[in-house]
Amino acid sequence: MFKLLDLPDEILCEILRYLSVFDALFGFLNLNSRLNRLLSPFTGQIDFTSVSYEQFLHYINDILPVISKQGRLYALKLGDRRTPGQIELFNRMITSNTRDYITDIDRVFVEAPCLKDFSHFIDDYLTTLPRLRILSIETETLCDSDFPKWTKVILNSIFPIPSLTKLSIRTPVGPSLSRLSDTLMLYSLTHLTLHVSAVTDLVILIKRTPNLEQLSIRMGWWTSGDRTLVKILDEMRSDHSRTSFLPKLRRFSLTIDSIISFQHEHLQQVLFRILNEHVTSSFSFILRSCIKNDKDSTVQLLDGRLWQQLLSPYSHLRKFYLFIRISDSNNADQQEDYSKTFQSSFFREKKWFFSYLKPSRQNDNILYSIANKTIELFHISLNPPEKFHHFPMNYASHLAIDQTETQYHTLDQSNFYHVLNQFPFLQELTLTDVKLDALPILPINILSLYSLKIEKTQWILPQLLFSIFPLINTLSISFPVFDDQNGIFNSQYNQMKDLSLFNIHPERIKQVSLFLNQFPNISFLHLRLCNRRFNDDSLLNQLKDILRQHSSLISVKLEFDRDFSVPINWTTEFHDRVRMFLSNKTFDGVLYHLWF
């Protein structure tokens, strides 16, 4: 009889890597010393964002005491994005009995935290970690009412943590740093990623972080008409004894969402206090909004002569990445003139090359560096096909192809493959108004590509979709695009883990149930239902049937056009499945997030 332990270590390691971290620990931890040794890569870090409620409890109560005796747990990841209420539960479970198991952690990653619970998490746990060096916080949504509270948490609770060397805070809106204490200096930080509100916040920040080696800033808006900015720049200009505030800075990335007013001199002055002529080797500049017309002051950003003037003092600068959107309403001849300014001997000697992609989405143009190594979303249309014959290599992880504004809704197959092959690190693909069923397309086997989002697509067979994209495990799509006639919901796709279905009308709930049967291993489900004219009790009963059929579910998001007439306690209604839930008002309805 075959015995698992008869296999060599190399094959056992492959088996363990195939399993989730929790399943590997649950199945093999503490069986013998050999397996404990092979499990060592799994015991140093734990990701709670993909575990069920019961798995979370089992890890804290049973697994954590065992692995704490075998080595140090150094990394923790948790959050409310997929597992609602998890941070609250963590706060409750970290008692005097369990705290000693996780005091040596030196890196913490938090996803979409509920602000109230996150404040307690910081005060009661994070600030007690003596070795904490790396902290990463990401949230995709932020209510206007929460903005002042978030600012207070960042400035008063996170920034003062004395042991931090690497800090990343990614939020939809950046905090205003004008309220930062005058006495607070962030000497320990060497790597910082932050979203700030305005250019004045950036100037305030660089005065407080003298030891930064890498700085990545996303700025909500830039205005050269800000009196505070003008005053600060005048003060800096009068200080002839100082150049850069960041003498150790090696890499700097600046992303600007919107420019209200612009003077090139102000950009030059700010960069003069950031970039270091003896140390800085990499600089990225990304403008997310669009330069609208030739009279726009930001048109100066298209002039290579001004960029040459700005960058020429920095002799150690080896890499310069540029990404600027331009409206197609700009004068084509003038754009051609600007393009020639980036072909001077200065840029050629540096081996910095630039190109126009035109048109991209909505017939805008993009001026960008070759190769574009920013992680900026690359948003294009494949129209006309011949413009992509010399499409350069890009390093963006997210590609969006939008055919809405073009007459070429059908993909040119060779063109499509050529473009995808130019994104070696592609992870997410968004297709808008693209006809996938008009011609046969060979399977796309990009190993890094795991997520597909399809918008405005009419009628597609599931078999065709998954034959084109056989490796994806995350799909977001409008449910009505699937033609459910002729019993086509009979296949199984075991790799699918995360599924979002939108625009579901209540009369098609039964078809949704049949469709979901194709995904026996689904872990995360998001359903958006148009329930404005549907009976609450009938809808609730059908949802119960759907959720009970899928024992693999870890969390479910249920989004409705309107709330139920009678408040629902989801832990009571689904007493055998739902353990915790959060509810939030949305722009046009309500969202319930359930953790199983």
N, C-alpha and C positions, 0 to 999 in steps of 0.2 A: 504494500500500500504506500502511495506517495506521501511523503512527509515534507511539510513546508520548510522545516529547519534543516533538511538535507541539502537545500539549495545553497549555492555559494553567496557570499556577502554582496557581490555585484548585482545579482538578480534580486535578492531581497531588498536592496536599496531602490531598485527600479520599481518594485511592487509598492514600497512605502511612498515613493514620490507620486505614484499614480493616485494614491488615496488622499483625502483631505487631511490636514494636520490633526483635526479632532479624531477622525476615524483611525488614523495611524496610532495615536496615543491610546485611544479607547481600546483598540484591539490587541496591542502588543506591549504596552508599557508594563514593566516590572514582571514580565514572564521569566526572563533570565538575563544574565549580564550581557550576553552577546546582543540580544535585541535592544537592550537599553543603550548599548554603545552605538548601534546603528540608528537609533532614534534621537541621538544627541542633536542633529540639526533641527529637530522639531521642538525641542524642549527649551531652547533659548529665547523663543519669541512666540507670541500668540496673537492671532487675528480673530477677534470676537465678532467682526462685522458680517460674518457669513455662517453663524451658528444659530441653532434654534434656542428657545428659552431653556428647555431641559438640558441641552448640551452645555449651555452657559453655566447652569447650576452645577452640573456634574464636574465641569472643569474646575470651578472654584472650590467645591467641597471635596472632591476626590483626587483629581489629577494634580492640582497645584501643590498639595502637601508632599506628593511623591517626587515630582521633578525638582522641588526646592532643595531636596536632600542630595540630588545628583549633580547640580550645577546651578549657575546663576541665570535667572530669567531677566533678559536685558531689554526686550522690546515688547511693547503693548500697543495694540490697535483696537479701538472701539468707537462706537458712535450710534446715532439715531437715524441715519439715512436709510438703512435697510432693516434695522432692528430697533423699532421705536421703544423708547423707555429704557434702553440698555444702560445709559449713563446713570439714570436714577437708580436702577437695580444695582449697578456696580457700587454706587455710593453707599447703598444700604448694606451690601455684603462685605465691604472692607471694614471689618471690625478689628478689635485687638487680637483676635485669634488668627486672622488671615493677613493682616498688614505686613507681618514680618516676612511673608513669602514673596512680596513684591516691592520691597524697599530698595533693591539694587538696580531697578530699571533705569536705563540711561537714555532711552528714546521712546517717545509717546506720539501716536498718530490718532487724531480725532476727526471723525466725519460727521458733518451736519448736526452738531450738538444742540439740544434744547437749551436755551440761554440760562434758564433758572437752574437746571441741573448741572450745567457746565460750570457755573460760578461756584457751586458747592464742590464740584470735582477739583477745581483749581485750588480752592482754599483748604480743603480737607485732605487732598491727596498730592497733587502736583507739587505744591510748595514744600512738601515734606520729603521729597526725593533728593537726597544729597548728591547723587551722581547724574541727575538729569542734564543731558547735553543737547539732545535733539528734540524739538517739538514742532509738529506739523498739524495745522488746523485748516479744514476745508469745509465750506458751507456754500450751497448753491442759491439759497434764498435768504432774504433778510427783510423783515417787516420794517416799515418806516418808524414805527413806535419803538422798535428794538435797537435802532441805530445808536442813540445816546448811551444805552446800556452796554452795547458791544464796545463802543469807544472806551467807556470807563473800564470794562474788563481788560481790554488790551493794554491800555496805558497804566492802569493801577495794579493789575494782578499779574499779567504775563510779562511785560517788559522788565519789571524789577527782579525776576527770577535770576539770581546771580550766577548760576552755573551754566546757563544756556550758551552754547557756541553756535548752534544752527537753529534758526527759527523761520518757519514758513507759515504765513497766515493768508489764505486765499478766500476772500469774501466778495460778494457782488459789489459792495460799496466800501470804500476805504475809510478809516477813521480820520478825523481831523486832529492833527498833531499839535495844534496851537495850544492845547490844554496840557501838553506834556510838561511835567515838572521841570523847572529851571535847573534843579540840582541833580536830575537823573542822567547819568552817563552809562551807556551800554557797552562797557569796555570788553566784556567777555565775548560778544557776538563777532563771529568771523564770516558767517553766511546768513544772508537775510533775504527772504522773499515776502513782499508786502504790497497790498493794494492801498494806495493813499488817495485822498480826495483831490488835491491840487498840487501845483508845483511848489507852493510855499511849504507844504508838508514835507516834500522831498528835501528842500533846503534845510529845514529844521532837523530832519532826521540825520543828515550827513554830519551835522555838528555834534551829534550825540553818539556816533558809532565809529570812533577813530580806527578801530582794528579790523574793519571789514575787509575780507578778501574777495567775496562774491556778493553782488547786490543785484536783485531783480525787482523792478518796480513796475507796477501797473497803476496808471494815474487816471482818475476819473475825467478830469478836464484840465486843460492848460489855457491860461489867459495872461497875456503880457500886459493887460490893462489893470491888473491887480495892484493896488497901491502898496499893499504889504510887500509884494514881490519886488516892486521897484525900490522901496526903501531898503529891503534886505540886500539887493544887488548893489545899491549905492554904497552901503556900508562895507560890503565885501570888496568892491572896487577900490575903496580908499585904504584897504588893508594890503599894502604892497609886500608885507613880510610873508604872506601865506599864498600858496597855490592850491593844491588839492587838500581837502579835509580828510581824505582817505589815502594815506601814504602806502597802504598795503594792498590796495584794490587791484585785483588781477582781471576780474570779469564784471561787466556792467551791462544790464539789459533794461531798456526803458520802453514800455508800452503805454501809449496814450489813447484813451477811448475817444476823446473829442477835443478839438481846439476851438476856443471861442475867438480869441485874437492872438496874433503871433508876430513876434519880432525875432529875427534870426540872431540878433545880438544877445538877446536874453537867453536863448538856448546855449549860445556859445559861452556866456558867463557862468551858467549853471554847470555845464559840462567841465569848464575850467576848474571848478571846485570839486569835481568828482573824479575825473580821469587823472591818472598819474603818469607823467611822461616817462618815468623810469620803470614802472611796474605793470601798468595796465596793458594786457595783451589782446583782449576781446571786448567788443562793443556791439550791441544790437539795438536798433531803433525800429519800432513798429508803430504805425499809425492806423488804428482800427477804423476811424471814421473816414469819410471820403472828401478829398479836395474837390470842391464843386465846380469852380470856374477859374478862368485866368486872372480875375481880379481878386481872388481869395489870397489873403496874406500868406497862407500856408503854401502857396505855390513856390515859395522860396525853397521849400524842402526838396523840390525836384531839380534844383540847380547844383550840379556836381562841383562847380567852382566854389560855391559857399561851403559844401561839405569838405572839399580839399583844404580850404582855408581853416576850417574848424579842426580837422584831424591831423594836419601836417605836423603840428608840434609834438605829437606823441610817437616818438621813434620806435618804441617797443610794441606798438599796436600791430598785431599780426592778422587779426580777423575783424572784419566789419560786415555786419549783416543788416540789410535794409529791407523794409516791407511797407510800402505806401500805396494806398488805394487812391485812384484818380477817376473822376467822373468822365465818361466818354464825351460829355459836352465840351470839354476843354478843346482848344484849338489843336488839331492833329499836327500841323506844321510846327507849332511851338513845342509840343511834346517831343517831336523829333529833334528839335534844337537842343532841348534839355537832355535828351538821351546822349547826344554827342559830347556833352560836358562831362559825362562819366567815363569817357574814353581817353582821357588825358594820360600823359606819361606817368603822372603820380599814381593813378589807379592801376595802370598796366604793370608798373614796377612792383607794386604791392600784390599783384595778381588778384585784384578784386574786380570781378566782372558783374555787370548788371544787365537786366533784360526787362522788356515790357511784355506782359501777358495781356493780350487784348483780343476780344473782350473777355472779362471774367464774368461773375454773376451780374445780372441786370445791366450788362453792357458796360460795366466799369472796367477800368484798366488797373493793372498792378505793376508798380515798379519794384523789383525785388533783386536781391543778390543771388548769385549762382556759386555754389549750391545754397539754397535757402535752408539754413540749419536752425531756424527758430521753430518753436512748437506751435506757432500761430496756425489756426484753422485755415486751410487752403481751400477757398471757395471758388469754383470755376464752372463754366459750361463747356461742353464738348461741341463747339460750333464756331467756325466750320471745322471739319476734320483735319484739313491740311495744316492748320496752325500748330498742331501738336507734333509735327514730325521731328522737331528738335527740342521737345520739352525736356528741361534739365532735371537732374536729380534733386529731390527735396527730402527734408527730414521731418516734416510735419507728421504728427500721429493721427490727425483727423482730416479727412478729405471729404468735401461736400461737392457733389455734381448736381447743378441745377439747370434743367432744360426748360424752365417755365417761359422765359423770354425769348426762346429760340424756335425756329421752325424744325429743328432736328431733335424731336423727342425720342426717336429711336437711336440707340447707341450704335456707333460704328465699332464693330467688334475688335478689329486690330487696334484702333485708336484707344479704345477702352483699356485693353490689356497693356498697351504701351504706357499709358499714363499711370496705371496702377503699379507697374514695375518700377516707376521712377520714385516710388514712396517705399523705401525698404523697411521703414519702421511703422508702417500704417497699422493702426489699431481700430479705428472707427471710420465707417463709411456711411455717408448720408446721400441718398438718391432722391431728388425732387422732380416730379413730373417726368420720370424716365420710363419708357416702355421696355419692359424686360421680356415680353412674350412675343415680340415681333420677329425675332430671329433666334436660332439656336446659339447659345453662348456656352463655351467650354467651362468646366469648373474652375473657380478662382481659389487656388490653394496657397494663399499667403498666410504663413504660419502665425504671424503676429496679429492678423485681422480677426477680431473676435466679435465685433459689434456692428450691426447693420440697422439703419433707420431709413424707412421708406415713407415718403410723403407724396400726396397727390397722384398716386398711381392707381389706375383703373384695372381691376380684374386680373388676378394672377393665380395660377395653380400653385398650391403649396409644394407639390412635387418639383415643379420647375424652379421655384425660388430656392429650395434647399439643394437642388442639383447644381445650381450656379454657385451657391455659397455653402459648401458642405461643412466648413470648419467653424462657422459662427456659433456662439453659445448665447448671444444676447440679440434680441430682435425687438424693434419697436415699429408698429405698423397699424394702419387703420383697418379694423376688422372687415368692413364691407368689401374690401378689395378681393377677398377670397371668394371664388365661385364654389359654393359647397354642393353643387349638383352632382349627380351620378356617383355618389358615395366616394368622394375623393379623400375623405378624412380617415383613411384606413392605414396609413403608413405610421412608422414610429421613428422619432428623431431623439436618440438618447442623449446627445451632447447638449441639447438646449437646457439652459439653466435660468435665464432671465428673460421674461417675455412681457411686453407691454402692448395691449390692444386698446385702440381708441375708437370713438364714434360707434359704440355698441348700442343698438336700439333694443329695448326690452323684449320685443317679440322674437329676437334672434338669440336670446339667452341659451336656448337648447342647442343651437348650432355652435355656440361658444363652448359648451360642455363637450360636444363631439370633437371640436377642433383641439381642445386641450388634452384629449386622450392620446394625442400623438406624441406628447411630451411627458413620459413617465418619470423623468428625473427633474422636473421643473422645481426650482427653489424659490424664485422671486417672481411675483406676478403683479402686474398693474393693469387694472380694468377701469376704463372710463365709460360710464353709462349715461345715456340720455334718458333720464327717468322722469322728466317733468310731467308726463301724462300717464304714468304707470302706477298701479296699485302697490303700496308699500309692502303689504304682507306677502303678496305673490312674488315680488322681486326678492324679498329677504329669504323666502323659502327656496327659491331657485339658486340663490347664492350659496345657501347652506349645502345644497346638493353638490354644487361644483367644488366647494372647498373640502368637503368630506371625501371626495373621490381621489384627492391628491395628497397622499400622506407625506410626500417629499417636501411639501411647501414649508418654507421657513418664515417668510413674511409676505403680506399681501397689501397692496394699495387699492382702495376702492374710492373712485372719484365720481361724484354725482352732480347733475345739473342743479339739483335742489336737495336740501336736507330732508330727512324723514319727518313726518308730521309729529311723531312721538319720539323723544330722545331714546337712543339705543345704547345699552351697555353691552358692548361686543363680547366682553369676557363672560357675560351671563348668557347671551344668545348662542355663543359658541363655547360653552363651558368645557367641552371635551377637547378643544383645539387652541383657542386664543388665550394667551396669558397676559399680554399687555397691549395697549393701543393708545394712539395719539390721534387727535382730530384737529384739523386746521381749516379755516375759511379760505377759499380760493377766490380768484377774480370773478368767477361765474358759478360758484357752487361750494361744495364741501369735499374735503379729502379725509378719509379714515385710513389709518396705517396700522395694520394688525401684525403682531409678532406671535408666532406659533411656538 
